[in-house]
Amino acid sequence: MIYTKTGDKGETSLANGQRVAKTDLRIEAYGTVDELNSWIGLLRVQVSGEQLTWIQNRLFNLGAALSEAPGEWITDADVTQLEQWIDAMQAVVPPMRAFVLPAGSETVCRCHVCRTVCRRAERRMIEAKSGDAELRFMNRLSDYLFVLARFISFQNGENEEKWEKK
């Protein structure tokens, strides 16, 4: 049965069994991570490959960590993997000479939406006092999503729109 009725009064359970308000910082943090995961699922409609699937699985791991499930859910190796993918894409795209607007093709814009939701999730995780590995992972993931937007734009021959100070 999908409904348990245990949350009808504004509380939910963490993985460790502790009951907390649905407004608890941990719930807000993993709810925002869940939102990010959904946006990445939408991005996968247009971007194929195993990287985004890997990321979605790690985001589920992150949700487990945020819900205080016992175990090590995000590791330094996860952070290193993101860094390797970022470095590989950075080697292809031209160096940035100006800030770029979050604009372009639909796929590029989806990357930027994912990036901004990732940044919000990171802020919520900071408020919830998440672990170091989890915070590093989210920081690198937002970098990855930014570089992915630039990489896709470059691969498709699109011009990045530069910010013009008015």
C-alpha positions as CSV (number, residue, x, y, z in Angstrom):
1,M,0.0,0.0,0.0
2,I,1.4,3.4,-1.0
3,Y,-0.3,5.4,1.8
4,T,0.6,4.8,5.4
5,K,-1.3,7.7,6.9
6,T,1.6,8.2,9.3
7,G,2.4,11.6,7.8
8,D,-1.1,13.1,7.9
9,K,-0.2,15.3,10.9
10,G,2.9,16.9,9.4
11,E,5.5,14.4,10.5
12,T,7.6,11.8,8.8
13,S,10.2,9.2,9.7
14,L,13.9,9.3,9.0
15,A,15.7,6.1,8.0
16,N,16.8,5.6,11.6
17,G,13.2,5.6,12.7
18,Q,13.2,9.1,14.3
19,R,10.0,11.0,13.7
20,V,10.5,14.6,12.6
21,A,8.4,17.5,11.3
22,K,8.1,17.6,7.5
23,T,9.6,21.1,7.8
24,D,12.8,19.7,9.4
25,L,15.9,20.9,7.7
26,R,16.9,17.3,6.8
27,I,13.6,16.7,5.1
28,E,13.9,20.0,3.2
29,A,17.4,19.0,2.1
30,Y,16.5,15.6,0.8
31,G,13.3,16.9,-0.7
32,T,15.3,19.4,-2.7
33,V,17.8,16.6,-3.7
34,D,14.8,14.6,-4.9
35,E,13.6,17.6,-6.9
36,L,17.0,17.8,-8.5
37,N,16.9,14.1,-9.3
38,S,13.6,14.6,-11.1
39,W,15.0,17.5,-13.1
40,I,18.0,15.4,-14.1
41,G,15.6,12.7,-15.2
42,L,14.0,15.3,-17.5
43,L,17.5,16.2,-18.8
44,R,18.1,12.6,-19.6
45,V,15.3,12.8,-22.2
46,Q,17.8,14.9,-24.3
47,V,21.2,13.8,-23.0
48,S,22.0,10.1,-23.3
49,G,24.9,8.3,-21.7
50,E,25.7,6.7,-18.3
51,Q,26.9,9.8,-16.5
52,L,23.5,11.2,-15.6
53,T,22.2,7.7,-14.6
54,W,25.2,7.4,-12.3
55,I,24.5,10.8,-10.9
56,Q,20.8,9.9,-10.3
57,N,21.9,6.8,-8.3
58,R,24.3,8.9,-6.2
59,L,21.5,11.4,-5.5
60,F,19.4,8.5,-4.1
61,N,22.5,7.6,-2.0
62,L,22.6,11.2,-0.9
63,G,19.0,11.1,0.1
64,A,19.8,8.0,2.3
65,A,22.6,9.9,3.9
66,L,20.4,12.9,4.6
67,S,17.7,10.7,6.1
68,E,20.3,9.3,8.5
69,A,20.4,5.8,7.1
70,P,23.5,4.1,8.6
71,G,26.5,3.7,6.3
72,E,28.7,5.7,4.0
73,W,26.6,6.8,1.1
74,I,28.7,9.4,-0.7
75,T,32.5,8.9,-0.9
76,D,35.6,10.8,-2.0
77,A,35.6,8.5,-5.0
78,D,32.2,9.9,-6.1
79,V,33.6,13.5,-5.9
80,T,36.7,12.4,-7.8
81,Q,34.5,10.9,-10.6
82,L,32.7,14.2,-11.1
83,E,36.0,16.0,-11.2
84,Q,37.3,13.7,-13.9
85,W,34.2,14.3,-16.0
86,I,34.4,18.0,-15.5
87,D,38.1,18.0,-16.5
88,A,37.4,16.0,-19.6
89,M,34.7,18.4,-20.8
90,Q,36.8,21.5,-19.8
91,A,39.6,20.2,-22.1
92,V,37.2,20.5,-25.0
93,V,35.4,23.8,-24.5
94,P,37.1,27.1,-25.0
95,P,38.1,29.0,-21.8
96,M,35.5,31.3,-20.3
97,R,36.3,35.0,-20.9
98,A,33.0,36.3,-19.5
99,F,30.0,35.3,-17.4
100,V,27.5,33.4,-19.6
101,L,23.7,33.7,-19.3
102,P,21.7,30.6,-18.5
103,A,20.3,30.5,-22.0
104,G,20.6,28.7,-25.3
105,S,19.0,25.5,-26.5
106,E,16.4,23.7,-24.5
107,T,18.9,21.1,-23.4
108,V,21.4,23.8,-22.3
109,C,18.6,25.5,-20.3
110,R,17.7,22.2,-18.7
111,C,21.3,21.9,-17.5
112,H,21.1,25.3,-16.0
113,V,17.8,24.6,-14.2
114,C,19.5,21.4,-12.8
115,R,22.5,23.5,-11.7
116,T,20.4,26.1,-9.9
117,V,18.3,23.4,-8.1
118,C,21.6,21.7,-7.2
119,R,22.8,24.9,-5.6
120,R,19.6,25.3,-3.6
121,A,19.9,21.7,-2.4
122,E,23.5,22.4,-1.4
123,R,22.3,25.4,0.7
124,R,19.7,23.3,2.3
125,M,22.3,20.7,3.1
126,I,24.5,23.3,4.7
127,E,21.6,24.4,6.9
128,A,21.0,20.7,7.8
129,K,24.7,20.3,8.7
130,S,25.4,17.6,6.2
131,G,28.7,15.7,6.0
132,D,31.8,17.0,4.2
133,A,31.7,14.4,1.4
134,E,28.1,15.1,0.7
135,L,28.7,18.8,0.5
136,R,31.8,18.4,-1.7
137,F,29.7,16.1,-4.0
138,M,26.9,18.7,-4.4
139,N,29.4,21.5,-5.0
140,R,31.1,19.5,-7.7
141,L,27.8,18.4,-9.2
142,S,26.7,22.0,-9.7
143,D,30.1,22.6,-11.4
144,Y,29.5,19.5,-13.5
145,L,26.1,20.7,-14.6
146,F,27.5,24.1,-15.5
147,V,30.3,22.6,-17.6
148,L,27.9,20.1,-19.2
149,A,25.8,23.1,-20.4
150,R,28.9,24.7,-21.9
151,F,30.0,21.4,-23.4
152,I,26.6,20.7,-25.0
153,S,26.5,24.3,-26.4
154,F,30.0,23.9,-27.8
155,Q,29.3,20.4,-29.3
156,N,26.1,21.8,-31.0
157,G,27.9,24.8,-32.4
158,E,25.8,27.2,-30.3
159,N,27.1,30.6,-29.2
160,E,27.0,31.2,-25.5
161,E,25.3,34.4,-24.6
162,K,27.6,36.6,-22.6
163,W,26.4,38.7,-19.7
164,E,26.4,42.4,-20.7
165,K,26.7,44.8,-17.8
166,K,24.1,47.5,-18.3
